[in-house]
Amino acid sequence: MWCASATMCPFSYLALRGPPDQRGFGRFFLASAAITLMLIFDDLFLFHEKFFPRYLHIHELVTYGTYATALLSYLDVFRKRLIHLEFPLLLYAGAFLGSSITADWITEFSEDTSTKFLIEDGLKFFGISCWFAFFLRTCLSQMRSALSLAPAPATD
């Protein structure tokens, strides 16, 4: 679902760059793809947990702070656009993903790893699902809008 979200955004950008009414979504979709890619790579390669602390000696909290700054900047830049979209889905995504991080910290020293992973990864799964649903619905909505504005094809 991470990858599908990251793919939908640039595809929508390319598909919508023609109609004048839809051009404002270009920067939004490209920035959304960049934020999603940041989250994908961190999730896949554990940058915050393994790579940055071990090889670059950057503490995990610094990485989280950098990610939070990027996400808050994204929300600030696109706040007017986001409010008119299905913003609650994005809020749910943030709440679930944030809860996953909190669960990771709380259960860090837990002996019961199966419960720890169930809670942490379950919350992350719901967060990623909400993230995906937000972008799926947003991309579909903009595509439908663009198609309704497109001139009818000429018939011979």
Buried (B, 14 or more C-beta within 10 A) or exposed (E): BBEBBBBBBBBBBEBBEEBEEBEEBBEBBBBBBBBBBBBBBBBEEEBBEEBBBEEEEBEBEBBEEBBEEBBEEBBEEBEEBBEEBBBEBBBBBBBBBEBBBEBBEEBEEEEEEEEBBEBBBBBBEBBBBBBBBBBBEBBEBBBEBBEEEEEEEEEE
